[in-house]
């Protein structure tokens, strides 16, 4: 009886150890196996000259490095052959800021394609943001802080808008003022624009505001894919959305508005992710 109990205990411990080992390997892989996720956006509003236009999105780098000096990340970006690169916030991490890593990446990014950048909440709380912004602009990155520019191709144009993170104006959203504030900014940015509009904005929880503003395509990040992704359920938790966030990763559509939410690349307060590979998002525009 005693020998049988010892044998069963050993088997149970062996099974538990194997499961733990598999979970450990899976977790490491989930944090290091950088991938490219491709999304196609089709619309009759896209000018014919922009059919086939490729936008690579990098979000929430948080000072992470994939390969020495981010060689792995830059290699995947280069192989994606983007027409432009969009960085949607949290390039740095306010908790352990390394401006050098962020600028090193940016200096190589602009060699691949024109690079556009908007801030995230970590830039808003970082005392070194001024140095980061100056370094990005010196490297040739276009910093969009509540600004709109035109992209030209084949004699046709689309509007590219960039929103500064709301935390630069309001810390938190205790009184629900952020959506109204963002709505006003969008109206000012769009003005009389009637063509195709692309918005870079760190915050996906404001999707309804983007829809109301008539934006065609939005690139967001911020939520890290919900950090821990559960099969058939999705992300577990996200800032500004809480448990089981509505907008955690992938493509969302409402009327004429599409929003791409990147799972991001790095981690921050929670230092690891599970079942949630870091990603570059590659969006290809197609005119109907």
NUSE-288253 format. One record per residue: residue number from 1; residue in three letters; chain; x, y, z of N, C-alpha, C in turn. Coordinates in steps of 0.2 Angstrom, whole numbers, plus 5000, padded with zeros to 4 digits. Atoms other than C-alpha are relative to their C-alpha. Layout:
{site NUM,"ALA","A",{X,Y,Z},{X,Y,Z},{X,Y,Z}}
...
//
This chain:
{site 1,"UNK","A",{5004,4994,5000},{5000,5000,5000},{5004,5006,5000}}
{site 2,"UNK","A",{4995,4994,4999},{5014,5012,5005},{5004,5001,4993}}
{site 3,"UNK","A",{4996,4999,5006},{5024,5008,4989},{4996,5002,4995}}
{site 4,"UNK","A",{5004,4997,5005},{5009,5011,4978},{4998,5007,5001}}
{site 5,"UNK","A",{5002,4993,4999},{5005,5028,4986},{5006,5004,4998}}
{site 6,"UNK","A",{4993,4996,5002},{5024,5033,4984},{5000,5000,4992}}
{site 7,"UNK","A",{4999,5001,5008},{5023,5027,4965},{4995,5005,4997}}
{site 8,"UNK","A",{5005,4996,5003},{5007,5037,4962},{5002,5008,5002}}
{site 9,"UNK","A",{4998,4994,4998},{5014,5052,4971},{5006,5003,4995}}
{site 10,"UNK","A",{4994,4999,5005},{5030,5051,4960},{4997,5002,4993}}
{site 11,"UNK","A",{5003,4999,5007},{5019,5050,4944},{4997,5007,5000}}
{site 12,"UNK","A",{5003,4994,4999},{5009,5065,4950},{5004,5006,4999}}
{site 13,"UNK","A",{4995,4995,5000},{5024,5075,4953},{5003,5001,4993}}
{site 14,"UNK","A",{4997,5000,5007},{5031,5070,4936},{4996,5004,4995}}
{site 15,"UNK","A",{5005,4996,5005},{5015,5076,4927},{5000,5007,5002}}
{site 16,"UNK","A",{5000,4993,4998},{5015,5092,4937},{5006,5004,4997}}
{site 17,"UNK","A",{4994,4998,5002},{5033,5095,4933},{5000,5001,4993}}
{site 18,"UNK","A",{5000,4999,5007},{5030,5092,4915},{4996,5005,4997}}
{site 19,"UNK","A",{5005,4995,5001},{5015,5103,4914},{5003,5007,5001}}
{site 20,"UNK","A",{4997,4994,4998},{5025,5117,4923},{5005,5002,4995}}
{site 21,"UNK","A",{4994,4999,5004},{5040,5115,4911},{4997,5002,4993}}
{site 22,"UNK","A",{5003,4998,5007},{5028,5116,4895},{4998,5007,5001}}
{site 23,"UNK","A",{5003,4993,4999},{5020,5132,4902},{5006,5005,5000}}
{site 24,"UNK","A",{4994,4996,4999},{5037,5139,4906},{5003,5002,4993}}
{site 25,"UNK","A",{4998,4999,5007},{5043,5136,4888},{4995,5004,4996}}
{site 26,"UNK","A",{5005,4997,5004},{5027,5142,4881},{5000,5008,5001}}
{site 27,"UNK","A",{5000,4993,4998},{5028,5158,4891},{5006,5004,4997}}
{site 28,"UNK","A",{4994,4997,5003},{5046,5162,4885},{4999,5001,4993}}
{site 29,"UNK","A",{5001,5000,5008},{5041,5158,4867},{4995,5006,4999}}
{site 30,"UNK","A",{5005,4995,5001},{5026,5170,4869},{5002,5007,5001}}
{site 31,"UNK","A",{4997,4993,4999},{5037,5184,4874},{5006,5002,4995}}
{site 32,"UNK","A",{4994,4999,5004},{5051,5182,4862},{4999,4998,4993}}
{site 33,"UNK","A",{5001,5002,5007},{5044,5175,4846},{4996,5005,4996}}
{site 34,"UNK","A",{5003,4994,5003},{5041,5191,4837},{4997,4998,4993}}
{site 35,"UNK","A",{5003,5002,5006},{5029,5189,4822},{4997,5006,4996}}
{site 36,"UNK","A",{5003,4995,5004},{5021,5199,4808},{4993,4998,4998}}
{site 37,"UNK","A",{5007,5001,5001},{5002,5200,4807},{4998,5004,4994}}
{site 38,"UNK","A",{5002,4996,5006},{4995,5205,4790},{4992,5001,5000}}
{site 39,"UNK","A",{5007,4999,5000},{4978,5213,4788},{4999,5004,4993}}
{site 40,"UNK","A",{5002,4996,5006},{4970,5219,4772},{4994,5004,5001}}
{site 41,"UNK","A",{5005,4996,4999},{4959,5234,4772},{4997,5002,4993}}
{site 42,"UNK","A",{5003,4998,5006},{4947,5237,4757},{4995,5005,5000}}
{site 43,"UNK","A",{5005,4995,4999},{4937,5252,4754},{4999,5004,4993}}
{site 44,"UNK","A",{5001,4996,5006},{4929,5262,4739},{5003,5007,5002}}
{site 45,"UNK","A",{4997,4994,4998},{4936,5277,4749},{5007,5001,4999}}
{site 46,"UNK","A",{4993,4999,5001},{4954,5273,4746},{5001,5001,4993}}
{site 47,"UNK","A",{4999,4998,5007},{4961,5282,4731},{5004,4994,4996}}
{site 48,"UNK","A",{4997,5005,5004},{4966,5270,4717},{5008,5000,5000}}
{site 49,"UNK","A",{4993,5000,5000},{4984,5276,4718},{5003,4997,5006}}
{site 50,"UNK","A",{4998,5003,4993},{4985,5269,4736},{4999,4993,5000}}
{site 51,"UNK","A",{5001,5007,5000},{4980,5252,4731},{5006,4996,5001}}
{site 52,"UNK","A",{4993,5003,4999},{4994,5241,4738},{5004,5003,5004}}
{site 53,"UNK","A",{4996,4996,4995},{5000,5254,4750},{5001,4996,5006}}
{site 54,"UNK","A",{4999,5004,4994},{5008,5245,4765},{5002,5004,5006}}
{site 55,"UNK","A",{4998,4996,4994},{5009,5252,4782},{5002,4995,5006}}
{site 56,"UNK","A",{4998,5004,4994},{5019,5243,4796},{4999,5004,5006}}
{site 57,"UNK","A",{5001,4997,4994},{5014,5247,4813},{5004,4997,5006}}
{site 58,"UNK","A",{4997,5002,4994},{5025,5246,4828},{4997,5004,5006}}
{site 59,"UNK","A",{5003,4997,4994},{5017,5249,4845},{5003,4997,5007}}
{site 60,"UNK","A",{4998,5002,4994},{5022,5248,4863},{5007,4996,5001}}
{site 61,"UNK","A",{4994,5003,5000},{5040,5244,4861},{5003,5000,5007}}
{site 62,"UNK","A",{4999,5000,4993},{5043,5249,4879},{5008,4998,5002}}
{site 63,"UNK","A",{4993,5001,4999},{5062,5249,4877},{5003,4993,4999}}
{site 64,"UNK","A",{4998,5007,5001},{5062,5231,4872},{5005,4999,4995}}
{site 65,"UNK","A",{4995,5001,5006},{5076,5224,4861},{4999,4992,4998}}
{site 66,"UNK","A",{5000,5007,5004},{5074,5209,4849},{5006,4999,4996}}
{site 67,"UNK","A",{4993,5000,5003},{5092,5205,4845},{5003,5006,5002}}
{site 68,"UNK","A",{4996,4995,4998},{5106,5216,4848},{4998,5006,4996}}
{site 69,"UNK","A",{5002,4994,5003},{5101,5234,4844},{4994,4999,4996}}
{site 70,"UNK","A",{5006,5001,5003},{5084,5227,4839},{5001,4998,4992}}
{site 71,"UNK","A",{4999,5002,5007},{5091,5219,4823},{4995,4995,4998}}
{site 72,"UNK","A",{5005,5005,5002},{5078,5205,4823},{4993,5004,4998}}
{site 73,"UNK","A",{5005,4996,5001},{5064,5218,4824},{5001,5004,4993}}
{site 74,"UNK","A",{4998,4996,5006},{5072,5229,4810},{5000,4996,4994}}
{site 75,"UNK","A",{4999,5004,5006},{5075,5214,4799},{4992,4998,4998}}
{site 76,"UNK","A",{5007,5002,5002},{5056,5209,4800},{4997,5006,4997}}
{site 77,"UNK","A",{5003,4994,5003},{5051,5227,4796},{5003,5001,4993}}
{site 78,"UNK","A",{4997,4999,5007},{5063,5228,4781},{4997,4995,4995}}
{site 79,"UNK","A",{5002,5006,5005},{5057,5211,4774},{4992,5001,4999}}
{site 80,"UNK","A",{5007,4998,5001},{5039,5218,4776},{4999,5005,4994}}
{site 81,"UNK","A",{5000,4995,5005},{5043,5231,4763},{4994,5005,5000}}
{site 82,"UNK","A",{5005,4995,4999},{5032,5245,4770},{5001,5006,4996}}
{site 83,"UNK","A",{5000,4993,5004},{5028,5261,4761},{5001,5005,5006}}
{site 84,"UNK","A",{4998,4996,4995},{5028,5269,4778},{4999,4996,5007}}
{site 85,"UNK","A",{5000,5004,4993},{5030,5264,4797},{4997,5005,5005}}
{site 86,"UNK","A",{5004,4996,4995},{5018,5270,4810},{5002,4997,5007}}
{site 87,"UNK","A",{4998,5002,4993},{5024,5270,4828},{4994,5003,5005}}
{site 88,"UNK","A",{5006,4998,4996},{5008,5271,4840},{5001,5000,5007}}
{site 89,"UNK","A",{5000,4998,4993},{5015,5276,4856},{5004,4995,5005}}
{site 90,"UNK","A",{4996,5004,4995},{5025,5269,4872},{5006,4997,4997}}
{site 91,"UNK","A",{4994,5002,5003},{5041,5268,4862},{5005,4999,5006}}
{site 92,"UNK","A",{4996,5001,4994},{5049,5270,4879},{4996,4997,5006}}
{site 93,"UNK","A",{5004,5002,4994},{5044,5264,4897},{5002,5005,5005}}
{site 94,"UNK","A",{4999,4995,4995},{5042,5277,4910},{5003,4997,5006}}
{site 95,"UNK","A",{4997,5003,4994},{5047,5265,4924},{5007,4998,4999}}
{site 96,"UNK","A",{4993,5001,5000},{5064,5261,4917},{5002,5003,4993}}
{site 97,"UNK","A",{4999,4997,5006},{5067,5273,4903},{5007,5000,4997}}
{site 98,"UNK","A",{4993,5000,5004},{5081,5271,4890},{4999,5003,4993}}
{site 99,"UNK","A",{5001,4996,5006},{5080,5284,4877},{5004,4998,4994}}
{site 100,"UNK","A",{4995,5002,5005},{5095,5277,4868},{4997,4994,4996}}
{site 101,"UNK","A",{5003,5005,5003},{5086,5261,4864},{4995,5002,4995}}
{site 102,"UNK","A",{5005,4998,5004},{5071,5270,4857},{5003,5004,4994}}
{site 103,"UNK","A",{4997,4996,5005},{5082,5282,4847},{5004,4996,4995}}
{site 104,"UNK","A",{4996,5004,5005},{5093,5268,4840},{4995,4996,4996}}
{site 105,"UNK","A",{5005,5003,5004},{5077,5259,4834},{4998,5005,4994}}
{site 106,"UNK","A",{5002,4995,5004},{5071,5275,4826},{5005,5002,4994}}
{site 107,"UNK","A",{4995,4999,5005},{5087,5279,4817},{5001,4995,4995}}
{site 108,"UNK","A",{5000,5005,5005},{5086,5263,4808},{4994,4999,4997}}
{site 109,"UNK","A",{5006,5000,5003},{5068,5263,4805},{4999,5005,4994}}
{site 110,"UNK","A",{5000,4995,5006},{5069,5279,4794},{5004,4998,4994}}
{site 111,"UNK","A",{4996,5002,5006},{5081,5270,4783},{4996,4995,4996}}
{site 112,"UNK","A",{5004,5005,5004},{5068,5257,4779},{4994,5003,4997}}
{site 113,"UNK","A",{5006,4996,5003},{5053,5269,4776},{4999,5006,5004}}
{site 114,"UNK","A",{5002,4994,4996},{5046,5286,4781},{4997,4998,5006}}
{site 115,"UNK","A",{5002,5002,4994},{5042,5284,4799},{4996,5006,5004}}
{site 116,"UNK","A",{5004,4995,4996},{5028,5293,4809},{4998,4997,5007}}
{site 117,"UNK","A",{5001,5002,4992},{5025,5293,4828},{4995,5004,5003}}
{site 118,"UNK","A",{5004,4997,4996},{5012,5297,4840},{5002,4998,5007}}
{site 119,"UNK","A",{4999,5002,4993},{5014,5297,4859},{4995,4995,5003}}
{site 120,"UNK","A",{5005,5004,4996},{5007,5285,4872},{5000,5003,5007}}
{site 121,"UNK","A",{5001,4998,4993},{5003,5286,4890},{5007,5000,5004}}
{site 122,"UNK","A",{4994,5000,4997},{5021,5282,4895},{5004,5006,4998}}
{site 123,"UNK","A",{4997,4993,5001},{5028,5297,4886},{4997,5006,5004}}
{site 124,"UNK","A",{5003,4994,4997},{5016,5308,4894},{5002,5000,5008}}
{site 125,"UNK","A",{4998,5000,4993},{5022,5303,4912},{5008,4999,5000}}
{site 126,"UNK","A",{4993,5001,5000},{5041,5302,4907},{5003,5007,5000}}
{site 127,"UNK","A",{4997,4994,4999},{5052,5317,4912},{5005,5001,4994}}
{site 128,"UNK","A",{4995,4999,5005},{5064,5313,4897},{4996,5000,4993}}
{site 129,"UNK","A",{5004,4999,5006},{5050,5315,4884},{5003,5005,4995}}
{site 130,"UNK","A",{4997,4995,5004},{5058,5331,4878},{5006,4998,4996}}
{site 131,"UNK","A",{4994,5003,5003},{5074,5322,4874},{4999,4995,4995}}
{site 132,"UNK","A",{5003,5005,5005},{5065,5308,4865},{4998,5003,4994}}
{site 133,"UNK","A",{5003,4996,5006},{5055,5320,4854},{5006,5003,4996}}
{site 134,"UNK","A",{4994,4997,5004},{5071,5330,4849},{5004,4995,4996}}
{site 135,"UNK","A",{4996,5005,5004},{5080,5314,4845},{4997,4997,4995}}
{site 136,"UNK","A",{5004,5003,5005},{5066,5307,4835},{5000,5005,4994}}
{site 137,"UNK","A",{5000,4995,5005},{5065,5323,4825},{5006,5001,4996}}
{site 138,"UNK","A",{4993,4999,5003},{5084,5324,4822},{5001,4994,4996}}
{site 139,"UNK","A",{4999,5006,5004},{5083,5306,4816},{4996,5000,4993}}
{site 140,"UNK","A",{5004,4999,5006},{5070,5311,4803},{4993,4997,5001}}
{site 141,"UNK","A",{5007,5003,4998},{5054,5303,4812},{4996,5006,5000}}
{site 142,"UNK","A",{5005,4995,5000},{5039,5314,4809},{4995,4999,5006}}
{site 143,"UNK","A",{5004,5000,4994},{5031,5317,4826},{4994,5004,4999}}
{site 144,"UNK","A",{5007,4997,5001},{5012,5320,4825},{4997,5001,5007}}
{site 145,"UNK","A",{5003,4998,4994},{5006,5329,4840},{4994,5004,4999}}
{site 146,"UNK","A",{5006,4997,5002},{4988,5333,4836},{5001,5004,4994}}
{site 147,"UNK","A",{4998,4997,5007},{4993,5336,4818},{4997,4996,4995}}
{site 148,"UNK","A",{5002,5004,5006},{4987,5331,4801},{5005,5002,4994}}
{site 149,"UNK","A",{4996,4999,5006},{4998,5329,4785},{4997,4996,4995}}
{site 150,"UNK","A",{5002,5004,5006},{4995,5323,4768},{5005,4995,4997}}
{site 151,"UNK","A",{4995,5004,5003},{5003,5308,4760},{4998,5000,4993}}
{site 152,"UNK","A",{5002,4999,5007},{5004,5309,4741},{5003,4994,4997}}
{site 153,"UNK","A",{4997,5006,5004},{5006,5294,4729},{4996,5000,4993}}
{site 154,"UNK","A",{5003,5001,5007},{5002,5294,4710},{4996,5006,4999}}
{site 155,"UNK","A",{5004,4994,5001},{4995,5312,4711},{4994,5000,5004}}
{site 156,"UNK","A",{5006,5000,4995},{4982,5307,4724},{5002,5000,5007}}
{site 157,"UNK","A",{4998,4999,4993},{4982,5310,4743},{4995,4997,5005}}
{site 158,"UNK","A",{5004,5002,4994},{4976,5303,4759},{5002,5004,5006}}
{site 159,"UNK","A",{4998,4996,4994},{4976,5312,4776},{5002,4995,5006}}
{site 160,"UNK","A",{4997,5004,4995},{4987,5305,4790},{5000,5005,5006}}
{site 161,"UNK","A",{5001,4996,4994},{4982,5312,4807},{5003,4996,5006}}
{site 162,"UNK","A",{4997,5003,4994},{4991,5309,4824},{4998,5004,5006}}
{site 163,"UNK","A",{5002,4997,4994},{4984,5312,4841},{5005,4999,5006}}
{site 164,"UNK","A",{4996,5001,4994},{4995,5315,4857},{4996,4997,5005}}
{site 165,"UNK","A",{5004,5004,4995},{4990,5304,4871},{4996,5005,5005}}
{site 166,"UNK","A",{5004,4996,4996},{4976,5311,4882},{5003,5001,5007}}
{site 167,"UNK","A",{4997,4999,4994},{4987,5309,4897},{5004,5007,5001}}
{site 168,"UNK","A",{4996,4993,5000},{4997,5325,4892},{4995,5005,5002}}
{site 169,"UNK","A",{5004,4995,4998},{4981,5335,4895},{4996,4998,5006}}
{site 170,"UNK","A",{5004,5002,4994},{4971,5325,4908},{5002,4993,5002}}
{site 171,"UNK","A",{4997,5006,4997},{4978,5312,4920},{4994,4996,5002}}
{site 172,"UNK","A",{5006,5004,4998},{4965,5298,4920},{4994,5003,4996}}
{site 173,"UNK","A",{5006,4997,5003},{4947,5301,4915},{4994,4999,5005}}
{site 174,"UNK","A",{5004,5000,4995},{4938,5303,4931},{4993,5002,4999}}
{site 175,"UNK","A",{5007,4997,5002},{4924,5314,4924},{4998,4999,4993}}
{site 176,"UNK","A",{5002,5002,5007},{4923,5306,4907},{5001,5006,4995}}
{site 177,"UNK","A",{4999,4995,5005},{4930,5321,4898},{5004,4999,4994}}
{site 178,"UNK","A",{4995,5002,5005},{4943,5312,4887},{4996,4999,4993}}
{site 179,"UNK","A",{5003,5000,5007},{4931,5307,4873},{4998,5006,4997}}
{site 180,"UNK","A",{5002,4994,5003},{4924,5324,4871},{5006,5004,4998}}
{site 181,"UNK","A",{4994,4996,5002},{4941,5332,4871},{5003,4997,4993}}
{site 182,"UNK","A",{4997,5003,5006},{4947,5319,4858},{4996,5002,4994}}
{site 183,"UNK","A",{5005,4999,5005},{4931,5322,4848},{5002,5007,4997}}
{site 184,"UNK","A",{4999,4993,5002},{4935,5341,4847},{5007,5000,4996}}
{site 185,"UNK","A",{4994,5000,5003},{4953,5338,4842},{4999,4997,4993}}
{site 186,"UNK","A",{5001,5003,5006},{4947,5326,4828},{4997,5005,4995}}
{site 187,"UNK","A",{5004,4996,5004},{4935,5339,4821},{5005,5006,4997}}
{site 188,"UNK","A",{4995,4995,5002},{4949,5352,4821},{5005,4998,4995}}
{site 189,"UNK","A",{4995,5003,5005},{4961,5340,4812},{4997,4999,4993}}
{site 190,"UNK","A",{5003,5002,5006},{4949,5334,4799},{4998,5006,4996}}
{site 191,"UNK","A",{5002,4994,5003},{4942,5351,4795},{4995,4999,4994}}
{site 192,"UNK","A",{5004,5001,5006},{4935,5351,4777},{5002,4994,4996}}
{site 193,"UNK","A",{4998,5006,5003},{4944,5335,4773},{4995,4995,4998}}
{site 194,"UNK","A",{5005,5005,5002},{4933,5323,4763},{5003,4994,4997}}
{site 195,"UNK","A",{4997,5006,5003},{4946,5310,4757},{5001,4995,5005}}
{site 196,"UNK","A",{4999,5005,4996},{4952,5295,4765},{5005,5002,5006}}
{site 197,"UNK","A",{4997,4998,4994},{4958,5297,4783},{5003,4995,5004}}
{site 198,"UNK","A",{4996,5005,4996},{4971,5287,4793},{5002,5004,5007}}
{site 199,"UNK","A",{4999,4997,4993},{4972,5291,4812},{5005,4995,5004}}
{site 200,"UNK","A",{4995,5003,4995},{4987,5286,4823},{4998,5002,5007}}
{site 201,"UNK","A",{5002,4998,4993},{4981,5286,4841},{5001,4994,5005}}
{site 202,"UNK","A",{4998,5006,4995},{4987,5275,4856},{4994,4997,5003}}
{site 203,"UNK","A",{5006,5003,4995},{4970,5272,4864},{4995,4997,4996}}
{site 204,"UNK","A",{5006,5003,5003},{4958,5259,4857},{4994,5001,5003}}
{site 205,"UNK","A",{5007,4999,4997},{4945,5262,4870},{4996,5006,4998}}
{site 206,"UNK","A",{5004,4994,5003},{4940,5278,4861},{4997,4998,4993}}
{site 207,"UNK","A",{5003,5002,5006},{4934,5268,4846},{4994,5004,4998}}
{site 208,"UNK","A",{5006,4997,5001},{4917,5275,4847},{5001,5008,4998}}
{site 209,"UNK","A",{4998,4993,5002},{4924,5293,4846},{5003,5000,4993}}
{site 210,"UNK","A",{4997,5000,5006},{4934,5289,4831},{4995,4998,4995}}
{site 211,"UNK","A",{5006,5002,5004},{4918,5281,4823},{4996,5007,4999}}
{site 212,"UNK","A",{5004,4994,5000},{4908,5297,4827},{5004,5006,4996}}
{site 213,"UNK","A",{4996,4994,5003},{4923,5308,4820},{5000,4998,4992}}
{site 214,"UNK","A",{5000,5001,5007},{4921,5299,4803},{5007,4998,4997}}
{site 215,"UNK","A",{4993,5002,5002},{4939,5292,4803},{4999,4993,4996}}
{site 216,"UNK","A",{5000,5006,5004},{4942,5278,4790},{5004,4995,5003}}
{site 217,"UNK","A",{4996,5005,4998},{4956,5269,4797},{5004,5002,5006}}
{site 218,"UNK","A",{4996,4998,4994},{4964,5269,4815},{5005,4995,5002}}
{site 219,"UNK","A",{4995,5004,4998},{4980,5262,4821},{5001,5001,5008}}
{site 220,"UNK","A",{5000,4999,4993},{4980,5259,4840},{5005,4994,5003}}
{site 221,"UNK","A",{4996,5005,4997},{4990,5249,4853},{4998,5000,5008}}
{site 222,"UNK","A",{5001,4998,4993},{4991,5252,4872},{4998,4994,5005}}
{site 223,"UNK","A",{5003,5006,4996},{4982,5235,4878},{5005,4994,5000}}
{site 224,"UNK","A",{4995,5006,5000},{4997,5223,4874},{4996,4993,4999}}
{site 225,"UNK","A",{5004,5006,5002},{4984,5211,4867},{4996,4997,5006}}
{site 226,"UNK","A",{5003,5003,4995},{4976,5209,4884},{5004,4996,5005}}
{site 227,"UNK","A",{4995,5003,4996},{4992,5203,4892},{5000,4992,5000}}
{site 228,"UNK","A",{5001,5007,4999},{4986,5185,4895},{4994,4998,4995}}
{site 229,"UNK","A",{5006,5002,5005},{4976,5178,4880},{4998,4993,5002}}
{site 230,"UNK","A",{5003,5006,4998},{4964,5164,4884},{4997,4997,4994}}
{site 231,"UNK","A",{5003,5003,5006},{4958,5152,4870},{4993,5001,5000}}
{site 232,"UNK","A",{5007,4998,5001},{4941,5157,4863},{4997,5006,5004}}
{site 233,"UNK","A",{5002,4994,4996},{4940,5172,4875},{5004,5006,4998}}
{site 234,"UNK","A",{4996,4995,5002},{4954,5183,4870},{5004,5003,5006}}
{site 235,"UNK","A",{4996,4997,4994},{4964,5196,4882},{4996,5000,5006}}
{site 236,"UNK","A",{5002,5000,4994},{4962,5195,4900},{4999,5007,5003}}
{site 237,"UNK","A",{5000,4993,4996},{4965,5213,4906},{5004,5005,4996}}
{site 238,"UNK","A",{4997,4994,5004},{4969,5230,4898},{4999,5006,5004}}
{site 239,"UNK","A",{5001,4994,4997},{4972,5247,4904},{4995,5004,4997}}
{site 240,"UNK","A",{5006,4996,5002},{4957,5259,4903},{4994,4996,4997}}
{site 241,"UNK","A",{5006,5004,5002},{4946,5244,4899},{4999,4994,5005}}
{site 242,"UNK","A",{5001,5005,4994},{4948,5232,4914},{5000,4993,4997}}
{site 243,"UNK","A",{5001,5008,5002},{4944,5213,4913},{4997,4999,4993}}
{site 244,"UNK","A",{5002,5002,5007},{4941,5205,4896},{4998,5006,4996}}
{site 245,"UNK","A",{5001,4994,5004},{4943,5221,4886},{4997,4998,4993}}
{site 246,"UNK","A",{5004,5000,5006},{4932,5224,4871},{5004,5000,4994}}
{site 247,"UNK","A",{4996,4999,5006},{4946,5230,4860},{5007,4998,5002}}
{site 248,"UNK","A",{4993,5002,4998},{4962,5220,4863},{5005,4998,4995}}
{site 249,"UNK","A",{4996,5002,5005},{4969,5214,4847},{4997,4999,4993}}
{site 250,"UNK","A",{5003,5002,5007},{4966,5213,4828},{4996,5006,4997}}
{site 251,"UNK","A",{5004,4995,5004},{4953,5222,4817},{4993,5001,5002}}
{site 252,"UNK","A",{5007,4999,4998},{4937,5230,4822},{4997,5005,4995}}
{site 253,"UNK","A",{5004,4996,5005},{4924,5238,4811},{4993,5003,5003}}
{site 254,"UNK","A",{5007,4997,4998},{4909,5250,4814},{4998,5005,4994}}
{site 255,"UNK","A",{5001,4995,5005},{4901,5258,4799},{5006,5000,4995}}
{site 256,"UNK","A",{4995,4999,5005},{4914,5265,4788},{5007,5001,5003}}
{site 257,"UNK","A",{4993,4999,4996},{4928,5265,4802},{5002,4993,5001}}
{site 258,"UNK","A",{4996,5006,4998},{4941,5251,4804},{5005,5002,5005}}
{site 259,"UNK","A",{4995,4999,4995},{4952,5250,4819},{5005,4994,5001}}
{site 260,"UNK","A",{4995,5005,4999},{4968,5240,4820},{5003,5001,5007}}
{site 261,"UNK","A",{4997,5000,4994},{4974,5236,4837},{5006,4995,5001}}
{site 262,"UNK","A",{4994,5004,5000},{4992,5230,4839},{5000,4996,5007}}
{site 263,"UNK","A",{4999,5003,4993},{4996,5217,4853},{5007,5003,5002}}
{site 264,"UNK","A",{4994,4997,4997},{5012,5227,4854},{5006,4995,5000}}
{site 265,"UNK","A",{4994,5003,5000},{5030,5222,4856},{5003,4998,5007}}
{site 266,"UNK","A",{4997,5001,4993},{5036,5225,4874},{4995,4999,5005}}
{site 267,"UNK","A",{5004,5001,4994},{5029,5223,4892},{5002,5006,5004}}
{site 268,"UNK","A",{4999,4994,4995},{5028,5236,4906},{4999,4998,5007}}
{site 269,"UNK","A",{5002,5001,4993},{5020,5235,4923},{5000,4992,5001}}
{site 270,"UNK","A",{5000,5008,5000},{5016,5216,4920},{5006,4998,4996}}
{site 271,"UNK","A",{4993,5001,5004},{5034,5210,4914},{4999,4994,4995}}
{site 272,"UNK","A",{5000,5006,5005},{5028,5195,4904},{4993,5000,4997}}
{site 273,"UNK","A",{5007,5001,5003},{5013,5190,4893},{5000,4992,4999}}
{site 274,"UNK","A",{5001,5007,5001},{5006,5173,4890},{4995,4999,4994}}
{site 275,"UNK","A",{5004,5002,5005},{4999,5165,4874},{4999,5006,4995}}
{site 276,"UNK","A",{5002,4993,5003},{5001,5182,4866},{5007,5003,4997}}
{site 277,"UNK","A",{4994,4998,5003},{5016,5184,4854},{5000,5007,4998}}
{site 278,"UNK","A",{4999,4993,5002},{5023,5201,4851},{5000,5001,4993}}
{site 279,"UNK","A",{5001,4999,5007},{5019,5208,4834},{5002,5006,4997}}
{site 280,"UNK","A",{5001,4994,5004},{5022,5220,4820},{4994,4999,4996}}
{site 281,"UNK","A",{5006,5001,5004},{5006,5223,4811},{5001,5003,4993}}
{site 282,"UNK","A",{4999,4998,5007},{5007,5225,4792},{4993,5001,4997}}
{site 283,"UNK","A",{5007,4999,5003},{4991,5233,4784},{5001,5002,4993}}
{site 284,"UNK","A",{5000,4998,5007},{4989,5234,4765},{4993,5002,4998}}
{site 285,"UNK","A",{5006,4996,5002},{4976,5246,4758},{4998,4997,4993}}
{site 286,"UNK","A",{5002,5002,5007},{4966,5240,4743},{4994,5004,4998}}
{site 287,"UNK","A",{5005,4996,5002},{4955,5251,4733},{4995,4996,4996}}
{site 288,"UNK","A",{5005,5004,5003},{4938,5244,4728},{4998,5003,4993}}
//
